[in-house]
Amino acid sequence: MRSVVRSVVLVCVSTFGVAGMASAGPITFASAADYDNNAAQTTGWFRDVLNGSLINRGLDVGGTGHTALNFTGSDNNAAVLGRIAVYDTAPSTTSPTFFTGDIAISADILIGTVNNGKGAGIMTLFGESGSDAGLALFLSDAGNSDGLNVRLVQQTGISSANLSTVALGTGITEDAWYRLALTLSFNGPNFTITGKVYGHTTDTDPNSALGAQVGSTLSYTALLSSGNYSNPYEIGLVGRGIGAVEDTSVTNFDIEGGAIVNNTDVTAVPEPGTIALIGTGLVAVAARLRRRR
């Protein structure tokens, strides 16, 4: 497995201040410095907000020998269900880490033996207070009806319904790693989520080179006012099944862009890693970020 060497940047922000562009990753969930397996997180970069007992750091569920954040347990057919872990630069405090502006996020996902539909996704536009909701780019393995979807994320869980979908047929193989890449961009009152999924040249190694794109590119555009989406927003990881044992793993979580706001802590943020800035939309986001810097 690849050895990842990180340096850190100290980011100091005042209340309602902006810390500049945020970069983090790749987060491989190799130790408590990435994710704390305690019931209440005090270290690492993530904090459980829903069904934390079903979220744990360890070796992946597919037996490929890579460290990961594992979503486990069984889910019924409820309309809203699942597990949520938010990215948090200071998980021991009660203050969420909010982002603003365009952002690109990627992660590698492995889905265990299929039994009905299940998977995991990258969450954005989320909020933990009031009636705030969010959205997730969700990779689903469901036999011969796999999909790349945009789903509503509520504080009580992830919806089983898709707001937008790209059909992948039987494109997702169990116990294999896939790179999920999300970009969020804003245009006036509108936002657009763009999503892609790629295989790896060695499907049991999330650190191997990317292979071909699986299926087509997903693009979902809506008004911020069309839902209870939070802006500034939280980001994170989600998992859920539909009448299934979840057993899904995530590693190599990576962020480029956005700006951390409304966090009064001095925090250490890992330097940029191997985010998949792939395709015209992702490269365009990267170019805009370089110009801002």
N, C-alpha and C positions, 0 to 999 in steps of 0.2 A: 504494500500500500504506500502511496506517495507520502513523503514527509513534508508537512506544511510548516514553513517558518513565517511567523508574523511579527511585525513591529506594531507599535500602537501610537496613536495620536491623541493627545489630551484635548478635549473639546470643552470649553467653558461657556455656558450660556446663562443668561439671566432670565427671570420670569418673563414670558412672552417675547423673549429675544430669539434671534436666529443664529445658529451656530455655523452657517455655511454648509457646503455640500457634505453629505454623509457617505462614507464608504465602509463596508464591513464584509469580511469573509476571505476565503471560504470558511464557514463555520462547520466543522466536521463532527461535532458532538463527541469528541474524544475524551473529555474529562469534565469535571465540575466547573472548570473555567469557561466552558461553552454552555453547559446546561446542568443545573442542580437537580438531582433526583429526589431531593427532600419534598415533603408535602407542600411546603411553602419555600419558594426559591429565594436564596440570599446571595448567590453568585451566578455567574454566567450571563447569557445574552437573551434569555427567554423566561417568560413567566406564564404559568398556566392560568387560564381564566375559565375553562370549562372542562370538567372530567379529567382533572390532573392525575388521578390515580390510574388512568388508562394511557398516560403519556410518560415514557421513560427513555433515558439514554442507555445505549448498550450496543452490542453487535446486531447487525440488521437481521430481520426476520427471515430473509431468504437464504441465509447460510453462506453468503459470499465473503464474510469475514471483515466487513467494513463497519466502522462506528457510525451510529445514526441515532436520530430521534425516532422512536418507535411508537406508533399508534396501535393499541391492541384492544381486546375486548370484543363483545358481540353487540350488534345493533339490530333493532327491529325495523319495522316499516314506517315508523313515525315520520311525519312530514318534515319535522325539524329535529335534528339529533347530531351528535358528534363530539369532537374534541377540538379545543382552541388553545394555542400557545402564542402569545404576543411577543414581538421583539421588544426588549426593554434593556436599556443601558444601565439601569439601576434597579434590578428586580426586587431588592429588599425594601424599597420605598413604596409608598402608595401612589406616587406620581407616574402616570403612563408616559411613555416616550412617543411624542407626536412628530409627524413629518409634514412637510408642505412642499408643493411643487412636483414637477415631473420626477419619476423614479423608475429604475429598472431593477428587477429582482429575479434571481434564478435559484433553482435547487434541483438536486437529483432525487428521484422517487423510485422506489421498488415496491411492487405490490405482490403480496404472497398468494398462495394458491387460491384460485378464484372459487367463490361460492356465492352466486348472485352478484350484486354490484357493490363495489367499494373502491376507495382510493384516497388521495390526499391532494392538497392544493396550497397555493400561495395566496394569502389574504392581504387586502388593502382597503382603504377608505373606511376602516373600522373604528368604532368608538365604544367605550365601555359604560358610558353614563346615559341616563335617561332612556330614550327609545332609539338611540343610535344603532345603526346597522353597518354593514360593509359588504364587500364582494370578494369572491375567491375565484381564481383561475384553477380549475379542478380537473385532475387527470383521473378518469374512471375506467376500471377494468370490469366488464360485465359480459364475459363470454364472447359472443359474436357481435356485441353492440357496444364496444368500447367507445369512449368519447373524450374530447377536450371541451370543457364546459365553463361558463361563467355562472356561478350560483350565489344567491343571497346568503349572507352570514348574519344571523341575529345573535344576540347575547345568549340565547338559549340553544343555539346550534346552527348547523348548516342545512339549508333547504335541500330536499331531494329533487326539486324542480330546477330546470335549466333556463336561464334567461337568454342564453345564446349557446350554441353547440356546434362543434365540428365532429362529424361521425368518423370514427377510426376503424370501424369494422372489427377485425380480429388483430388489430395492429399492436396491441399491448400484450407482451408475453409475461407470464408470471415469473417471479424471482429474477427479474432482469432490471437493470438501471436505465432510467430515462431522464433526460435533462428537460425540465420545465422552465420556460422563460417568459416573464411577464413584463410589459412596460405599461405605465400609467402616464398619460399626458393630458394636459388641460388646454382648452381653447375657449376662453370666455366662460360662459356658464356651463359648457359641455366638458365632459371628460371622455377619454377613449382608453379602453383596455385592449392591448394586443397580446396574443398568446401564441406560443409555438412549443412543440415538443420534438425532441431529437433522441435517437438511439445513440449508443456508444459502440465504438469499434470492437471493444470487448464488453459484452453485455453484463458480465458479472463484476465489472470494474468501473465505478463511477468516476474514476480519475483518468480513464483512458480517453482518447480523442473522440470527439463527437462524430457520429455517423450521419446518415441521411435524416432529413426531417420526416416525421411520421404524420401523414395527413397534411391538410392545408392549414394556413394561418387563420386564427380566429381574431375577429375585430368586433368590439362591442362599444357603441357610443351612446351616451345618455346624458340627460341633464342632471346636475348635482341635486337640483330641487325635486327630481322625480322620485327620490327615496330618502330615507333617513340616513344618508351617507355622511360620514364625518369628514370635515376638512377644516383645520388640520386633521390628520388621520393616523391611525395605528396600522402597523403591518404585522404579519406573522404567518403561522402555519396552521392548517386545519386538516382533519381527517374524519371520515364517516363511512359507514356501510349502509346498505339497504337490505335488511334481512340477511346479514352476513357477519362472519367473523372479520374484523377489520384488518389486522396484521399487515400494516404498511409502514415502510421506513423512509426517512428523509435525511439527506446529508448534503454537504457542500452548499449551504445557504449563503447567498451572496447578494450584496446591495451596491448599487451605484446611483448617485443622485439624490434628489430630495434634500431637505434641510431639516435638522432636528430643531424643534421649537418647544417652548413651554416646559423646559426641564431645568430645574435649578441646580442640578448636580454637576460636578466636574467628573467627566466620564472618560474612560479609555475605549477608543473605538479601533478595531483592527484595521489595518491598511487594506486597500483593494486587493481582491483575489482573482478568481477565474470566472467572473460572471460572463454568461453567454451573450455578449453583445453581437447577436447574429441577425442577419437580415436587414433590410433597408430601414425599417422602423427603429430597431434597436441601435443601429449605427448612427442614425440621425440623432437619437437621444444622447448618445455618447458625445457626438460633435457639439451639441448645444451645451453640454456640461463642461467640456473643455473650454469653450468660448467664455462661459461664465467665470471659470476659474482664472 
